[in-house]
Amino acid sequence: MTYVALIAGQGVMPVKVIEELQAKGRKVLLLGIKGVTPQNLTEKADKVVWGNITRLGKARSVCQRFGVKEIVMAGLIKHNKVFSLSFFNMDLVTVKFFWSLPDLRANTICSNIIKVFQRKGILFLPTNQILKRYLAPGGVLTRKKPSKKVLENIQFGLKLAKELGRLDIGQCVVIKNKSVVAVEAMEGTDQCLQRAGDIAGSECVVVKLSKPKQDMRFDVPVIGKNTIEKLIKIKASAIAIEADKTLIIDDEVIEVANQHGIVIMSIET
């Protein structure tokens, strides 16, 4: 039986991917990234090979050695790591990779990583298919329903969030009183939310959506328990996500939101 390879970042998502693949009888080859991939994943994967984020060539060669034909990308790899990379630490494949990029936006980097592996017949699997049962259903998911004011702020933020995604800047925008408080960029959702709380205080509304042409092989929108804890900390009122395109990756998400009176609204677009 051949392996499915997993390029794993931080968070719960890689754990869920491993569990779902193994439940289907697949073996998982973990391509661990030093300084990024959590050590606890080594106990869950069937085979582990560690490497550096600057060694795309090595990762591809490992896949070929184990006969890998399918690969998954899951978990958080902070975009700002591109600023600390050195050409002196890269293998030849990675040097050529970065040299050919027109820009360093997340979508550009990830879509071109996929091409590096595809050239050797290794295809990336859509994460939403593997984690289908974690996709958010439509509707209000919490006991608390959105007030008229919250709905107005969500509606205000929807177009802005989509435009943010279209430009490949980020997935999240924070609104208060129909005013843009913060937009997510390279810093990620958690820091965007913290900044919004520092600026505007309580009762912010968060809108987190997929990109208009979201490639489900990478950067799929996710909310987890950590997201809700951040909303609690900044005393946000609600978060709006996109039905069938956003992963709710922790079982406790709805329960914790209910305990603290935070609205989770899943919008069908």
C-alpha positions in Angstrom: 0.0 0.0 0.0 1.4 3.4 -1.0 1.5 6.4 1.4 -0.4 9.6 1.3 2.1 12.4 2.2 1.2 15.2 4.5 2.9 18.6 4.6 1.9 19.6 8.1 1.8 23.0 9.8 0.5 23.9 13.3 -2.9 23.4 14.8 -5.5 20.6 15.0 -6.1 20.3 11.3 -3.2 18.0 10.5 -4.3 15.6 13.3 -7.8 15.4 11.7 -6.3 14.8 8.3 -4.3 11.9 9.6 -7.3 10.4 11.4 -9.5 10.7 8.4 -7.0 9.1 6.0 -6.2 6.3 8.4 -9.9 5.6 9.0 -10.1 5.0 5.2 -7.3 2.5 5.4 -4.6 4.9 4.0 -1.1 5.1 5.4 0.3 8.6 6.1 3.8 9.8 5.4 4.4 12.9 7.5 6.7 15.4 5.9 7.6 17.3 9.1 8.9 20.8 8.9 11.5 21.6 11.5 10.4 24.4 13.8 6.8 24.3 12.4 5.2 20.8 12.6 4.2 19.8 16.1 6.2 16.9 17.5 3.0 15.1 18.7 2.2 14.3 15.1 5.0 11.8 14.9 3.0 9.5 17.2 0.0 9.5 14.8 1.6 9.2 11.3 2.7 5.8 9.9 6.0 7.2 8.7 7.8 10.4 9.5 10.6 12.2 7.6 11.8 15.6 8.9 13.1 18.3 6.7 13.6 22.1 6.4 11.2 24.6 4.9 13.9 25.5 2.4 14.2 21.9 1.0 11.4 21.4 -1.5 13.6 19.2 -3.5 14.3 16.8 -0.6 10.6 16.7 0.2 9.7 15.7 -3.4 12.5 13.1 -3.5 11.2 11.6 -0.2 7.7 11.3 -1.8 9.2 9.6 -4.9 11.2 7.2 -2.7 8.1 6.0 -0.9 6.0 5.9 -4.1 3.7 8.7 -3.0 1.2 9.7 -5.7 -1.1 11.9 -3.5 -0.2 14.6 -1.0 -2.1 16.9 1.4 -1.2 20.4 2.8 -2.8 21.1 6.2 -2.2 23.3 9.2 -0.8 26.8 9.8 2.5 27.8 8.3 3.0 31.5 9.1 3.4 33.5 5.9 5.9 35.9 7.5 8.5 33.0 7.4 9.3 34.1 3.9 11.2 37.0 5.3 13.6 34.8 7.2 14.5 32.5 4.4 18.0 32.5 3.0 19.0 31.4 -0.4 22.2 29.9 1.2 20.0 27.3 3.0 17.9 26.3 0.0 18.4 23.3 -2.2 18.4 23.9 -6.0 14.7 23.1 -6.5 13.8 25.7 -3.8 16.1 28.4 -5.3 14.6 27.9 -8.7 11.1 27.9 -7.1 11.5 31.3 -5.4 13.4 32.8 -8.3 10.5 32.1 -10.6 7.8 33.6 -8.4 6.2 36.8 -9.6 5.4 37.8 -6.0 5.3 36.3 -2.5 1.5 36.3 -1.8 0.2 33.2 -0.1 -1.8 32.0 -3.1 1.2 32.4 -5.4 3.5 30.5 -3.1 1.1 27.6 -2.4 -0.1 27.2 -6.0 3.5 27.0 -7.2 4.5 24.5 -4.5 1.7 22.3 -6.0 3.3 22.6 -9.4 6.7 21.5 -8.1 5.2 18.2 -7.0 2.9 17.8 -9.9 5.8 17.7 -12.3 6.7 14.4 -10.8 3.2 13.0 -10.9 2.4 13.8 -7.2 -1.1 15.3 -6.9 -2.5 17.4 -4.1 -5.8 16.4 -2.6 -8.5 19.0 -1.7 -8.6 19.3 2.1 -12.3 19.9 2.1 -12.9 16.4 0.6 -10.8 14.7 3.3 -12.4 16.7 6.1 -15.9 16.9 4.6 -17.7 16.1 7.8 -16.1 19.2 9.4 -17.5 21.7 6.9 -19.9 24.2 8.5 -23.6 23.8 7.6 -25.6 26.9 6.8 -27.5 28.9 9.3 -27.0 30.3 12.9 -25.0 27.6 14.6 -25.3 28.9 18.2 -28.2 29.3 20.6 -27.8 33.0 20.5 -29.2 34.7 17.4 -27.7 37.8 15.8 -29.3 41.1 16.6 -30.3 43.6 13.9 -27.1 45.5 14.6 -24.9 42.4 14.3 -26.6 41.4 11.0 -26.0 44.9 9.6 -22.3 44.7 10.5 -22.1 41.2 9.0 -23.7 42.4 5.8 -21.3 45.4 5.7 -18.3 43.1 6.1 -19.3 40.5 3.5 -18.2 42.3 0.4 -15.1 43.7 2.1 -14.0 40.2 3.1 -14.6 38.8 -0.4 -12.6 41.6 -1.9 -9.8 41.0 0.6 -9.8 37.4 -0.5 -9.9 38.3 -4.2 -6.7 40.4 -3.8 -5.1 37.5 -1.8 -4.5 39.7 1.2 -6.4 37.7 3.9 -9.7 36.0 4.8 -10.8 38.0 7.8 -12.2 41.5 8.3 -13.4 43.0 11.7 -16.3 45.4 11.8 -17.8 47.7 14.4 -20.6 50.1 13.8 -20.2 49.6 10.0 -16.6 50.7 10.2 -13.6 48.6 9.3 -11.5 48.0 12.4 -9.0 45.6 11.1 -8.2 43.4 8.1 -6.1 40.2 8.1 -2.9 40.2 6.2 0.3 38.3 6.7 0.0 38.3 10.5 -2.9 35.8 10.5 -6.4 35.7 12.0 -5.4 35.6 15.7 -3.2 38.7 15.6 -5.8 40.5 13.5 -8.4 39.8 16.1 -6.2 41.0 18.9 -5.4 44.2 17.1 -9.1 44.8 16.5 -9.8 44.4 20.2 -7.0 46.8 21.1 -8.4 49.4 18.7 -12.2 49.1 19.1 -12.9 47.3 22.3 -15.9 45.1 22.8 -18.8 44.2 20.4 -16.7 43.8 17.2 -18.1 41.5 14.5 -15.8 39.2 12.6 -16.3 38.1 9.0 -14.1 35.3 7.8 -14.7 34.0 4.2 -13.0 31.9 1.6 -11.5 33.5 -1.4 -13.9 34.0 -4.4 -11.8 31.4 -6.3 -10.7 29.4 -3.3 -8.4 26.5 -4.2 -9.4 23.8 -1.7 -6.0 22.2 -1.8 -4.6 24.9 0.5 -5.4 27.8 2.8 -9.0 26.6 3.4 -10.7 28.8 6.0 -10.8 27.2 9.5 -12.1 28.2 12.9 -11.3 26.3 16.0 -11.5 26.5 19.7 -8.6 28.9 19.7 -10.5 31.3 17.4 -13.5 31.4 19.8 -11.2 31.9 22.8 -9.7 34.9 21.0 -13.2 36.3 20.4 -14.0 35.9 24.1 -10.8 37.7 25.0 -11.6 40.7 22.9 -15.4 40.5 23.8 -16.5 40.2 20.2 -20.2 39.8 19.5 -20.2 37.4 16.6 -18.3 35.7 13.8 -19.7 35.0 10.3 -18.3 32.2 8.2 -19.1 30.6 4.9 -21.2 27.5 4.8 -19.7 24.4 3.1 -16.4 26.2 2.6 -15.2 26.7 6.2 -13.9 24.0 8.5 -15.0 23.9 12.1 -12.1 21.8 13.3 -12.7 21.5 17.1 -15.7 19.7 18.6 -15.9 22.3 21.4 -16.3 25.3 19.1 -20.1 25.6 19.3 -20.2 24.7 23.0 -17.7 27.3 24.0 -19.4 30.0 21.9 -22.7 29.1 23.5 -21.2 29.4 27.0 -20.0 32.9 26.3 -22.9 34.3 24.2 -21.0 34.6 20.9 -23.0 34.2 17.7 -21.6 31.9 15.0 -23.5 32.5 11.7 -22.7 30.4 8.7 -23.7 32.1 5.5 -24.7 30.3 2.3 -23.2 32.2 -0.7 
